[in-house]
């Protein structure tokens, strides 16, 4: 706990520097330098927001707005310069036993926005009948979610946009065993989760109604609250 506090304090203290080499997000994971870039620049923006809340002089306010815009543009430029080396990169995936799909082709980075939001897609195949009907006649495909596992083995919920889709297939009440489709999710790198994303080890397809999913959501919520409390 003391070590975690020290690293968090160090990260906040160096947000105006060109980069914190020690204690910052790892660049060795599948997301490369993106977590470091986002954490560094979002930290600088947060510091500028705190300064803005204290000043009353119009000229100082304008200077801070200009400073914030410059930080955002620098972050976008750094992310853009690294997109091509990451798009198409594989991320290890697995499926829990209560979700009737198997991974046919691993999670791949499909697209990256200039803000560092990452679309990730895996090709999967149903191992049992699936449906979008809420009649309990088969596994509800809308219950598919994805959680991320960081280098510290903490499991964090990723995004509620996760789900099974069948590109090119007509809508059906039921999708038979063997139907191929895709599980898509979105990785949003933010200052509070940047260290975990830097050490991302795998993505796990889970059931929204499972204890594992609920625990991952709670872990993410607490991590965000802890980060934000350090900024107050």
C-alpha positions as CSV (number, residue, x, y, z in Angstrom):
1,X,0.0,0.0,0.0
2,X,2.8,2.4,0.9
3,X,4.6,1.5,-2.4
4,X,1.4,2.2,-4.3
5,X,1.0,5.6,-2.6
6,X,4.6,6.5,-3.3
7,X,4.2,5.8,-7.0
8,X,1.0,7.7,-7.2
9,X,2.5,10.7,-5.5
10,X,5.5,10.6,-7.8
11,X,3.3,10.5,-10.8
12,X,1.3,13.6,-9.7
13,X,4.5,15.4,-8.8
14,X,6.0,15.0,-12.3
15,X,3.1,15.8,-14.5
16,X,4.8,19.0,-15.9
17,X,7.9,17.1,-16.8
18,X,8.5,15.6,-20.3
19,X,8.0,12.1,-18.9
20,X,8.5,10.1,-15.7
21,X,10.8,7.2,-16.4
22,X,10.4,5.5,-13.1
23,X,7.0,4.3,-11.8
24,X,5.1,5.2,-15.1
25,X,3.2,2.9,-17.3
26,X,5.2,0.2,-19.0
27,X,5.7,0.4,-22.8
28,X,6.4,-3.3,-23.2
29,X,2.7,-4.3,-23.3
30,X,0.6,-4.7,-26.5
31,X,-0.5,-1.0,-26.2
32,X,3.1,0.2,-26.5
33,X,3.7,3.8,-25.4
34,X,0.0,4.9,-25.5
35,X,-0.6,4.5,-21.8
36,X,2.5,6.6,-20.9
37,X,1.5,9.3,-23.4
38,X,-2.1,9.5,-22.2
39,X,-1.1,9.5,-18.5
40,X,1.6,12.1,-19.0
41,X,-0.5,14.5,-21.0
42,X,-3.8,14.0,-19.1
43,X,-1.9,14.7,-15.9
44,X,-0.6,18.0,-17.3
45,X,-4.2,18.9,-18.4
46,X,-5.5,18.1,-14.9
47,X,-2.8,20.3,-13.4
48,X,-3.8,23.1,-15.8
49,X,-7.5,22.7,-14.8
50,X,-6.5,23.1,-11.1
51,X,-4.6,26.3,-11.9
52,X,-7.5,27.6,-13.9
53,X,-9.9,27.2,-10.9
54,X,-7.6,29.4,-8.9
55,X,-7.0,32.3,-11.3
56,X,-9.3,35.3,-11.8
57,X,-7.2,37.4,-14.2
58,X,-8.5,37.1,-17.8
59,X,-5.1,37.1,-19.3
60,X,-4.0,34.3,-17.1
61,X,-7.1,32.3,-17.9
62,X,-6.4,32.8,-21.6
63,X,-2.8,31.7,-21.2
64,X,-4.0,28.5,-19.5
65,X,-6.6,27.8,-22.2
66,X,-3.8,28.1,-24.8
67,X,-1.5,25.9,-22.7
68,X,-4.3,23.2,-22.4
69,X,-4.9,23.3,-26.2
70,X,-1.2,22.9,-26.8
71,X,-1.0,19.9,-24.5
72,X,-4.0,18.2,-26.2
73,X,-2.5,18.8,-29.7
74,X,0.8,17.4,-28.5
75,X,-0.9,14.3,-27.1
76,X,-2.8,13.7,-30.4
77,X,0.3,14.1,-32.5
78,X,2.2,11.6,-30.3
79,X,-0.6,9.0,-30.5
80,X,-1.0,9.5,-34.2
81,X,2.7,8.9,-34.8
82,X,2.4,5.5,-33.1
83,X,-0.9,4.2,-34.5
84,X,0.5,2.3,-37.4
85,X,2.9,0.2,-35.4
86,X,0.0,-0.9,-33.1
87,X,-2.9,-1.5,-35.5
88,X,-3.2,-5.2,-36.2
89,X,-1.3,-6.2,-33.1
90,X,-2.6,-9.2,-31.2
91,X,-3.7,-9.2,-27.6
92,X,-4.0,-12.6,-25.8
93,X,-7.6,-13.6,-25.0
94,X,-9.6,-16.2,-23.2
95,X,-13.2,-17.1,-22.4
96,X,-14.8,-18.1,-19.1
97,X,-16.7,-21.3,-19.0
98,X,-20.1,-19.7,-18.7
99,X,-19.9,-18.0,-22.1
100,X,-20.6,-20.3,-25.0
101,X,-18.0,-19.0,-27.5
102,X,-14.5,-20.0,-28.5
103,X,-11.9,-17.6,-29.9
104,X,-11.1,-18.4,-33.5
105,X,-8.7,-15.5,-34.2
106,X,-7.2,-13.5,-31.3
107,X,-8.1,-10.1,-30.2
108,X,-6.5,-7.5,-32.6
109,X,-6.2,-3.8,-32.4
110,X,-8.5,-2.5,-35.2
111,X,-8.4,1.2,-34.8
112,X,-7.1,4.0,-32.5
113,X,-8.5,7.5,-32.1
114,X,-6.3,10.5,-31.6
115,X,-7.4,10.5,-28.0
116,X,-6.1,7.0,-27.5
117,X,-9.3,5.1,-27.5
118,X,-8.7,1.6,-28.9
119,X,-11.1,-0.7,-30.8
120,X,-10.2,-4.3,-30.3
121,X,-11.9,-7.2,-32.1
122,X,-11.7,-11.0,-31.8
123,X,-13.3,-13.5,-34.2
124,X,-15.2,-16.1,-32.3
125,X,-17.5,-19.1,-32.8
126,X,-20.6,-20.1,-30.8
127,X,-20.2,-23.4,-29.0
128,X,-23.9,-23.4,-28.1
129,X,-27.1,-21.7,-29.3
130,X,-27.2,-18.0,-28.7
131,X,-30.0,-15.4,-28.9
132,X,-30.7,-11.7,-28.3
133,X,-34.3,-12.6,-27.1
134,X,-34.8,-12.1,-23.4
135,X,-36.8,-15.3,-23.0
136,X,-34.2,-17.6,-21.4
137,X,-34.4,-20.0,-24.4
138,X,-30.7,-19.8,-25.0
139,X,-27.6,-17.9,-23.9
140,X,-28.3,-14.1,-24.1
141,X,-25.5,-12.8,-26.4
142,X,-26.1,-9.2,-25.0
143,X,-24.6,-10.4,-21.7
144,X,-21.1,-10.8,-23.3
145,X,-18.6,-8.4,-21.7
146,X,-14.8,-8.1,-21.7
147,X,-12.5,-7.5,-18.8
148,X,-8.8,-6.6,-18.9
149,X,-6.0,-8.1,-16.8
150,X,-3.1,-6.0,-16.0
151,X,0.5,-6.9,-15.2
152,X,-0.4,-6.8,-11.5
153,X,-3.1,-9.3,-12.2
154,X,-5.8,-6.8,-11.2
155,X,-8.9,-7.4,-13.4
156,X,-10.7,-4.3,-14.6
157,X,-13.9,-3.9,-16.5
158,X,-13.2,-2.4,-19.9
159,X,-16.3,-1.0,-21.6
160,X,-20.1,-1.8,-21.8
161,X,-19.9,-1.6,-25.6
162,X,-18.5,-5.1,-25.6
163,X,-20.7,-7.6,-27.3
164,X,-21.2,-10.4,-30.0
165,X,-22.0,-9.3,-33.5
166,X,-22.5,-11.2,-36.7
167,X,-21.3,-9.0,-39.6
168,X,-23.1,-9.9,-42.8
169,X,-25.6,-12.3,-41.3
170,X,-29.3,-11.5,-41.3
171,X,-30.9,-11.0,-37.9
172,X,-32.2,-14.2,-36.4
173,X,-34.1,-15.1,-33.2
174,X,-31.5,-17.8,-32.6
175,X,-27.9,-18.4,-33.7
176,X,-26.9,-22.0,-33.9
177,X,-23.8,-23.6,-32.5
178,X,-20.9,-23.1,-35.0
179,X,-22.1,-19.6,-36.0
180,X,-19.1,-17.3,-36.4
181,X,-19.0,-13.7,-35.3
182,X,-17.0,-11.1,-33.5
183,X,-16.5,-9.8,-30.0
184,X,-15.7,-6.1,-30.0
185,X,-14.6,-4.0,-27.1
186,X,-13.0,-0.6,-26.6
187,X,-10.0,0.2,-24.4
188,X,-10.2,3.7,-22.9
189,X,-6.9,4.7,-21.5
190,X,-7.2,7.2,-18.7
191,X,-4.8,8.5,-16.0
192,X,-6.3,6.3,-13.3
193,X,-5.9,3.0,-15.4
194,X,-2.8,3.9,-17.4
195,X,-0.4,1.8,-15.3
196,X,-2.7,-1.2,-15.6
197,X,-3.1,-0.7,-19.3
198,X,0.7,-0.4,-19.7
199,X,1.0,-3.9,-18.3
200,X,-2.0,-5.4,-20.1
201,X,-1.6,-9.1,-20.3
202,X,-4.9,-10.4,-21.7
203,X,-8.6,-9.7,-22.4
204,X,-11.2,-12.1,-21.0
205,X,-14.6,-12.6,-22.4
206,X,-17.0,-13.0,-19.5
207,X,-20.7,-13.1,-18.6
208,X,-22.2,-9.8,-17.4
209,X,-24.1,-11.7,-14.7
210,X,-21.0,-13.4,-13.2
211,X,-19.2,-12.6,-9.9
212,X,-16.0,-12.2,-11.9
213,X,-17.5,-9.4,-14.0
214,X,-19.0,-7.6,-10.9
215,X,-15.6,-7.8,-9.1
216,X,-13.8,-6.3,-12.1
217,X,-16.2,-3.4,-12.2
218,X,-15.7,-2.8,-8.5
219,X,-11.9,-2.9,-8.9
220,X,-12.1,-0.3,-11.6
221,X,-14.4,1.9,-9.7
222,X,-12.2,1.9,-6.6
223,X,-9.0,2.5,-8.6
224,X,-10.6,5.5,-10.2
225,X,-11.9,6.9,-6.9
226,X,-8.5,6.4,-5.3
227,X,-6.8,8.3,-8.2
228,X,-9.3,11.1,-8.1
229,X,-9.0,11.5,-4.3
230,X,-5.3,12.1,-4.7
231,X,-6.0,15.1,-6.9
232,X,-8.2,16.9,-4.4
